[in-house]
Amino acid sequence: MNNYKFIYAATYFIVLVFIVLVVKTIFLGGAKVVSLGSSSFLAGQVSQTLGPNNAGVLPVANSDYRYTTKYFDNNSWIMVNVIPLKGNGEDTTIIFQKDGGGYKKVLGPGSAFTNNQVLGLPPDISTYLNNNGAVYVPVAE
């Protein structure tokens, strides 16, 4: 007789779980599949380089900022110009160098760099920064 009680209880439990899952699916809907669009090239690295806001959230490309890229030395260096979209800051520059299959940040973000900071960069990048007023000589105090 105890076997029948166990079988009855197990069956009751299985039916109850099934009913709960069916009711939950009816009210909350089935599994939701979210499809994310692909982000633009370097967007993640630029967002991480810019860093989180006061709420700890990284900025989002094409929402918080947009950026343009200029390639140097057969695409082994990239200069990224970041333009804020919500009036929260000034344009900034980030320099990336090819590293394996991706790119690593070498300089920036910043709107101007000291002449010492650009010394390790390829001459064409240093010249470009100089010609566009992004390099200065610090004043000795």
Secondary structure, DSSP 4 states (H G I P E B T S, - for coil): -HHHHHHHHHHHHHHHHHHHHHHHHHHH-S-----PPPPPTTHHHHHHHH---TTS----BTTTEEEEEEEETTTTEEEEEEEESSSSS--EEEEEEEETTEEEEEEEEES-EETTTTTTS-HHHHHHHHHTT-EEPPPP-
